[in-house]
Amino acid sequence: MEFILNIKTSVIILLFSCAFIFYSCSNENQKPEINSSNMIYEMLFDGSIRKGVKDLDFVGSDLVLSFNCDGNMNQMAFPNDNIIYNYQYDGDTIINQLSKDQRTLYLLNTEQKVKESQSQIKRENEWKINYTEYWTYDEKGRPLEKQINSPAAAKEQYFISREFYEYPRERKVVIHKYGKDAGSGKKNGLLRTETRFANTVGDWTSIEELDEDGIPFRNSSFHYTYDNNGNWTEVILHEKNNYINKNTIDTIQRKITYYKKSDCNLN
């Protein structure tokens, strides 16, 4: 069934990973997790926008993302609930304050790319790290490796702790995911292989994932409608998940507000 996605508060996650959903949804002040496919999160946060975008209003949802003149996100808002999360930029650190006792820190390298991200919770007036990701990049500035550290990982039966990125050709990315699988006895073995293809403007057109035995895990395809500025206003996502034997079709629409040229000295 096709529908316009009703995005809820649990999409308060890292720009680069879905793993933080586990913690944010455990917070009793958060709304329930959205009932949708995995790749929805990719479509909301993984893609880039072209400069000049001021606000992205997701049609049929309660989510508005706001950006500064440099194209960096500075606010996530849920207007119906009067909830606003601000991104604070302080030198080589970005702070995303999710609530009085939950925040995400992004530490940047000299090229202003995220080298470390931390999910933190406040306990007894002190910030504690709940989850950390470490990133390295190749000479072209593309992600090369991500390492994941979580105190809860030791209790998990299945946990991906490392990802390695390969770029065999233009607009193709292969991601090898390693970690532990108690069922198969693997402690640091290859668990999944994900292959992504992008179009000429850098938006994902398909994502295919195989499990540790080479069996298809999921297959997703994306179909876009763009505005005159090269930003997509609608994407239709088809996903087949073989593990739960489910096919889904999701539609996301965005209303885009742009800065005036005089506001940001845009060319």
Solvent accessible surface area in square Angstrom, and as a share of the most:
residue,aa,sasa,rsa
1,M,190,0.85
2,E,98,0.44
3,F,70,0.29
4,I,71,0.36
5,L,6,0.03
6,N,84,0.43
7,I,3,0.01
8,K,73,0.31
9,T,4,0.02
10,S,1,0.00
11,V,0,0.00
12,I,2,0.01
13,I,6,0.03
14,L,1,0.01
15,L,46,0.23
16,F,81,0.34
17,S,17,0.11
18,C,50,0.30
19,A,40,0.31
20,F,10,0.04
21,I,17,0.09
22,F,148,0.62
23,Y,41,0.16
24,S,2,0.01
25,C,43,0.26
26,S,76,0.49
27,N,21,0.11
28,E,163,0.73
29,N,121,0.62
30,Q,25,0.11
31,K,74,0.31
32,P,97,0.61
33,E,93,0.42
34,I,11,0.05
35,N,135,0.69
36,S,35,0.22
37,S,9,0.06
38,N,65,0.33
39,M,1,0.00
40,I,0,0.00
41,Y,15,0.06
42,E,24,0.11
43,M,13,0.06
44,L,11,0.06
45,F,18,0.08
46,D,56,0.29
47,G,42,0.41
48,S,75,0.48
49,I,34,0.17
50,R,59,0.22
51,K,142,0.60
52,G,7,0.07
53,V,2,0.01
54,K,86,0.36
55,D,34,0.18
56,L,3,0.01
57,D,53,0.28
58,F,2,0.01
59,V,65,0.37
60,G,57,0.55
61,S,24,0.15
62,D,17,0.09
63,L,1,0.00
64,V,29,0.16
65,L,3,0.02
66,S,19,0.12
67,F,18,0.08
68,N,39,0.20
69,C,50,0.30
70,D,97,0.50
71,G,23,0.22
72,N,68,0.35
73,M,13,0.06
74,N,46,0.24
75,Q,53,0.23
76,M,0,0.00
77,A,11,0.08
78,F,1,0.00
79,P,76,0.48
80,N,125,0.64
81,D,58,0.30
82,N,135,0.69
83,I,52,0.26
84,I,94,0.48
85,Y,16,0.06
86,N,70,0.36
87,Y,12,0.05
88,Q,89,0.40
89,Y,92,0.35
90,D,100,0.52
91,G,72,0.69
92,D,80,0.41
93,T,26,0.15
94,I,22,0.11
95,I,33,0.17
96,N,2,0.01
97,Q,51,0.23
98,L,10,0.05
99,S,34,0.22
100,K,176,0.75
101,D,50,0.26
102,Q,3,0.02
103,R,44,0.16
104,T,3,0.02
105,L,22,0.11
106,Y,2,0.01
107,L,41,0.20
108,L,15,0.07
109,N,35,0.18
110,T,127,0.74
111,E,122,0.54
112,Q,113,0.50
113,K,73,0.31
114,V,11,0.07
115,K,92,0.39
116,E,31,0.14
117,S,0,0.00
118,Q,20,0.09
119,S,1,0.01
120,Q,13,0.06
121,I,9,0.05
122,K,73,0.31
123,R,144,0.52
124,E,175,0.78
125,N,140,0.72
126,E,98,0.44
127,W,63,0.22
128,K,86,0.37
129,I,87,0.44
130,N,39,0.20
131,Y,16,0.06
132,T,4,0.02
133,E,0,0.00
134,Y,93,0.36
135,W,22,0.08
136,T,71,0.42
137,Y,53,0.20
138,D,25,0.13
139,E,156,0.70
140,K,143,0.60
141,G,21,0.20
142,R,79,0.29
143,P,45,0.28
144,L,79,0.39
145,E,33,0.15
146,K,10,0.04
147,Q,85,0.38
148,I,20,0.10
149,N,87,0.44
150,S,15,0.09
151,P,95,0.60
152,A,37,0.29
153,A,18,0.14
154,A,90,0.69
155,K,170,0.72
156,E,61,0.27
157,Q,127,0.56
158,Y,81,0.31
159,F,35,0.14
160,I,34,0.17
161,S,29,0.19
162,R,61,0.22
163,E,17,0.08
164,F,61,0.25
165,Y,25,0.10
166,E,91,0.41
167,Y,53,0.20
168,P,79,0.50
169,R,144,0.53
170,E,132,0.59
171,R,108,0.39
172,K,48,0.20
173,V,17,0.10
174,V,19,0.11
175,I,5,0.03
176,H,40,0.18
177,K,20,0.08
178,Y,56,0.21
179,G,1,0.01
180,K,51,0.22
181,D,21,0.11
182,A,57,0.44
183,G,79,0.76
184,S,63,0.40
185,G,56,0.54
186,K,70,0.30
187,K,178,0.76
188,N,87,0.45
189,G,17,0.17
190,L,64,0.32
191,L,0,0.00
192,R,51,0.19
193,T,29,0.17
194,E,1,0.00
195,T,25,0.14
196,R,25,0.09
197,F,51,0.21
198,A,16,0.13
199,N,34,0.18
200,T,114,0.67
201,V,68,0.39
202,G,46,0.44
203,D,6,0.03
204,W,43,0.15
205,T,44,0.26
206,S,24,0.16
207,I,0,0.00
208,E,68,0.31
209,E,1,0.00
210,L,72,0.36
211,D,18,0.09
212,E,46,0.21
213,D,110,0.57
214,G,44,0.42
215,I,96,0.49
216,P,70,0.44
217,F,16,0.07
218,R,19,0.07
219,N,70,0.36
220,S,0,0.00
221,S,33,0.21
222,F,6,0.03
223,H,99,0.44
224,Y,38,0.15
225,T,72,0.42
226,Y,76,0.29
227,D,41,0.21
228,N,163,0.84
229,N,85,0.43
230,G,25,0.24
231,N,1,0.00
232,W,8,0.03
233,T,39,0.23
234,E,43,0.19
235,V,0,0.00
236,I,46,0.24
237,L,0,0.00
238,H,70,0.31
239,E,11,0.05
240,K,106,0.45
241,N,16,0.08
242,N,61,0.31
243,Y,126,0.48
244,I,113,0.57
245,N,139,0.71
246,K,98,0.42
247,N,110,0.57
248,T,29,0.17
249,I,54,0.27
250,D,1,0.01
251,T,4,0.03
252,I,3,0.02
253,Q,56,0.25
254,R,17,0.06
255,K,133,0.56
256,I,28,0.14
257,T,62,0.36
258,Y,65,0.25
259,Y,41,0.15
260,K,149,0.63
261,K,138,0.59
262,S,95,0.61
263,D,82,0.43
264,C,18,0.11
265,N,137,0.70
266,L,48,0.24
267,N,182,0.93
